[in-house]
Amino acid sequence: MSDFQKRALAGNASNLKKYVAAAVGSTALAGGAAMADGIDVSTIVTLIGTVATAAGLIGVAVLAMHYGIKAYKWVKAAG
C-alpha cells in the first residue's frame, strides 16, 4: 500500500469519527426535544387512525378483486 493510500485511509477514518460524533450529539438533542412537556399529539393520533381505516378498506377491496378474478378464472377453466 502506498503512502498516499495510507494517508487517504487515515483521513477517511478521521472524517468518520467526526460524523459519528456529530450524529450522536444531534440524536441526544433531538431526543431531549421530543420529551418536551406540553406537546399535543391528539390531532396526529386521530389522523393516523383515520388513514389506517381508509388504508385497510382499500386493501380489503384490492384483495377481494384479486382473488375474485382468480376464482372466476378457476370456475371458467373447470366448466
ABEGO torsion letter per residue (X at the ends): XBAAAAAAAAAAAAAAAAAAAAAAAAAAAAAAAAABBGBBAAAAAAAAAAAAAAAAAAAAAAAAAAAAAAAAAAAAAAX
